């Protein structure tokens, strides 16, 4: 059973995603539904995955006024998702509202915050008016997230060791930008292999195209799971 691997279902339609999922079982991996697929297929598709026994990470990165984000978090929790995320850049009041919105659930989803997107480098961050390094910004936003009672953050695996030291063992670190040896970098800037990410302290790794675009996705999933054991 995979305890770390999250596969990003970066497909434009529900039919393509369902075709990909067909040979998979919930023991193989966790499934991530992002913006493109969610906009195309809606909450019913997410519910279908949940009802099929899969753990689902709903990756919609909520970032709005506190009341709107709180309501969105509750709607996601009502779908039965295993994990969801918001943007840490929404600030302490928004983060607090998100965390409090899930307090009444008997088994609330894991709630994490996005720090700095793994597609961003120093130049891109600077263009938004942030003068510190990506690492410093990640550290600051992770501290803010922890202070507001969320479970963890999305970060680059290159920042996992730093955050593990800063926040301790229970803080959830979800790391995209994971590329098995020999995979293309794509649009990710701050990348790492699955084994290195685990060693650095990542709780969960997110892999997309190296699996979804593979000739034999199940074999790649098995290879990654074996390497993580």
Buried (B, 14 or more C-beta within 10 A) or exposed (E): EBEBBBBBBBBEEBEBBBEBBEEBEBEBBBBBBBEEBBEBBEBEBBBBBBEBEBBBBBBBBBBBEBEEBBBBBBBBBEBBBBBBBBBBBBEEEBBBBBBBBBEEEEEBBBBBBBBBBBBBEBEBBBEEEBEEBBBBBBBBBBBBBBEBBBBBBBBBBBBBBBBBEBBEEEBBBBBBBBBBEEBEEBEBBBBBBBBBBBEBBBBBBBBBBBBBEBEEBBEBBEBBBEBBE
